[in-house]
Amino acid sequence: MLGRMQPKDHALPDSRRLWRIDRAGSLARLALIEERLAPPADGEVHVEVRAIGLNFADIFACLGLYSATPQGAFVPGLECAGVVTAVGPGVTTFRIGDRVMVLTRFGGYATRLNARAETLWPIPAGWSFAQAAAYPVQALTAWYGLVPLGAARRDAVVLVQSAAGGVGLNALRALQALGARPVAVVGRAEKREFLMREFGLPPETVVLRDAALAKSLDAALAHLGAPGFDVVFDAVYGDAFRLAFDRLAPEGRYVLYGAAEFMGTGRRPNPLRLAWHYLRRPRPDPLAMISANRGLLAFNLIWLWGEVQRLPAAMHATLELIPDPPLIGLERAFDDAPAAMRALQSGATTGKVILHC
Ligand SMILES: NC(=O)c1ccc[n+]([C@@H]2O[C@H](COP(=O)([O-])OP(=O)(O)OC[C@H]3O[C@@H](n4cnc5c(N)ncnc54)[C@H](OP(=O)(O)O)[C@@H]3O)[C@@H](O)[C@H]2O)c1
């Protein structure tokens, strides 16, 4: 049997370190603790974590702004990578010593963990642990939003908001592989230069989210000779939403997967800012969508975590479409998790923020 080992046969160090928050509300409540970890149960794999990928959802969860957050105390973290050090009963797909990337429905900010075998994938050859930890959430998000939901295909004109972010970069890679025509939107000028260099995109199709956005979007569409966007892929929401939604072509799909503009960059949520954005949020009219022949889709990838049996095929399709390792930005030690989260929250990072164990 593939390296199968009963937990009792293997001398697992039974303690681990993890970042836990007792009650959502502020990043300052994160505490580094040590605890015992049980051996892997039926269908589980024990992973010694080497690198952890940070996500915006980790911050939203700690601030109490993420609907899927567990009640009470919890350990943040949706993905990591490491080495299999034991397998529980019934696991035949992994063996001790395998290098794996892992999706976790919370619990990823830990030096060791037990995870269901369906939530693990072998790390592609030549990738580092940091690259593997950076891949699953952002790449799956890009694939899920653009392919099954957005139905992006060859020649489709696709607007990608925050295109220099992790999901955005994966989206651009996926669109290049599909032969679609992207229009990239970014919040800072330096990201524009980066995208033109990295993807060879024409300057007209890489635009700043500033006061001239409406004009820039029209210029991008004119450059591509397109009447409107076939797909918009957006996690910013807010004011830019209306401009992009109004420029959807007939049969266009607006795929919304976040609301970054609601968030400030402070350590605590700003209730006034949130209320202001919430009350002013765009509410497109379904009846108008019928007349204009276009629509809005929205998703939270964590829903897919519950569909465990679908994850292997989803990850397979994602790796086929986006086979390149992701870009790594900031790398910090495990003990520096709160500082790394604040850097991510600032919106100034390019590439994935990683913790090394
Ligand atoms: N629904 C889901 O399942 C799902 C899954 C993954 C991610 N997401 C969401 O997708 C978004 C991007 O995620 P990511 O992993 O690509 O993150 P990332 O690599 O850190 O990129 C985030 C980008 O969002 C933009 N942004 C706009 N307003 C912001 C604000 N107020 N604060 C911080 N950043 C802001 C910034 O780019 P620009 O200024 O250039 O726009 C920033 O670089 C996040 O909002 C995240 O919550 C949703």
The ligand as a MOL file (V3000), in Angstrom:
LIG
                    3D

  0  0  0     0  0            999 V3000
M  V30 BEGIN CTAB
M  V30 COUNTS 48 52 0 0 0
M  V30 BEGIN ATOM
M  V30 1 N -15.0210 35.3220 -3.6890 0
M  V30 2 C -13.9610 34.5730 -3.5700 0
M  V30 3 O -14.0720 33.3660 -3.5100 0
M  V30 4 C -12.5980 35.1930 -3.5360 0
M  V30 5 C -11.4680 34.3730 -3.6390 0
M  V30 6 C -10.2020 34.9840 -3.6430 0
M  V30 7 C -10.0960 36.3660 -3.5290 0
M  V30 8 N -11.2330 37.1130 -3.3930 0 CHG=1
M  V30 9 C -11.1480 38.5860 -3.2980 0
M  V30 10 O -10.4500 39.0450 -4.4250 0
M  V30 11 C -9.7350 40.2150 -4.0990 0
M  V30 12 C -8.3150 40.0870 -4.6170 0
M  V30 13 O -7.7110 39.0040 -3.9760 0
M  V30 14 P -6.1880 38.6540 -4.2600 0
M  V30 15 O -5.9300 37.3670 -3.5780 0
M  V30 16 O -5.8910 38.7830 -5.6950 0 CHG=-1
M  V30 17 O -5.4420 39.8050 -3.4510 0
M  V30 18 P -4.0960 40.6130 -3.7750 0
M  V30 19 O -3.1660 39.7850 -4.5660 0
M  V30 20 O -3.5780 41.1520 -2.5230 0
M  V30 21 O -4.6230 41.8230 -4.6310 0
M  V30 22 C -5.5740 42.6650 -4.0730 0
M  V30 23 C -5.7050 43.9210 -4.8980 0
M  V30 24 O -6.9900 44.4730 -4.6490 0
M  V30 25 C -6.9550 45.8450 -4.9510 0
M  V30 26 N -7.6890 46.6600 -3.9840 0
M  V30 27 C -8.7060 47.4650 -4.3040 0
M  V30 28 N -9.1820 48.0690 -3.2300 0
M  V30 29 C -8.4550 47.6630 -2.1900 0
M  V30 30 C -8.4720 47.9630 -0.7920 0
M  V30 31 N -9.3620 48.7900 -0.2410 0
M  V30 32 N -7.5840 47.3590 -0.0090 0
M  V30 33 C -6.6960 46.4860 -0.5340 0
M  V30 34 N -6.6290 46.1670 -1.8410 0
M  V30 35 C -7.5050 46.7540 -2.6620 0
M  V30 36 C -5.4870 46.2330 -5.0360 0
M  V30 37 O -5.1940 46.3290 -6.4210 0
M  V30 38 P -5.6320 47.5680 -7.3020 0
M  V30 39 O -5.5640 48.7700 -6.4160 0
M  V30 40 O -4.6300 47.5890 -8.3980 0
M  V30 41 O -6.9970 47.2870 -7.7830 0
M  V30 42 C -4.7860 45.0290 -4.4870 0
M  V30 43 O -3.5040 44.8640 -5.0310 0
M  V30 44 C -9.8500 40.4060 -2.5990 0
M  V30 45 O -10.8070 41.3960 -2.3320 0
M  V30 46 C -10.3520 39.0530 -2.1180 0
M  V30 47 O -11.1220 39.1600 -0.9600 0
M  V30 48 C -12.4550 36.5540 -3.4010 0
M  V30 END ATOM
M  V30 BEGIN BOND
M  V30 1 1 1 2
M  V30 2 2 2 3
M  V30 3 1 2 4
M  V30 4 1 4 5
M  V30 5 2 4 48
M  V30 6 2 5 6
M  V30 7 1 6 7
M  V30 8 2 7 8
M  V30 9 1 8 9
M  V30 10 1 8 48
M  V30 11 1 9 10
M  V30 12 1 9 46
M  V30 13 1 10 11
M  V30 14 1 11 12
M  V30 15 1 11 44
M  V30 16 1 12 13
M  V30 17 1 13 14
M  V30 18 2 14 15
M  V30 19 1 14 16
M  V30 20 1 14 17
M  V30 21 1 17 18
M  V30 22 2 18 19
M  V30 23 1 18 20
M  V30 24 1 18 21
M  V30 25 1 21 22
M  V30 26 1 22 23
M  V30 27 1 23 24
M  V30 28 1 23 42
M  V30 29 1 24 25
M  V30 30 1 25 26
M  V30 31 1 25 36
M  V30 32 1 26 27
M  V30 33 1 26 35
M  V30 34 2 27 28
M  V30 35 1 28 29
M  V30 36 1 29 30
M  V30 37 2 29 35
M  V30 38 1 30 31
M  V30 39 2 30 32
M  V30 40 1 32 33
M  V30 41 2 33 34
M  V30 42 1 34 35
M  V30 43 1 36 37
M  V30 44 1 36 42
M  V30 45 1 37 38
M  V30 46 2 38 39
M  V30 47 1 38 40
M  V30 48 1 38 41
M  V30 49 1 42 43
M  V30 50 1 44 45
M  V30 51 1 44 46
M  V30 52 1 46 47
M  V30 END BOND
M  V30 END CTAB
M  END
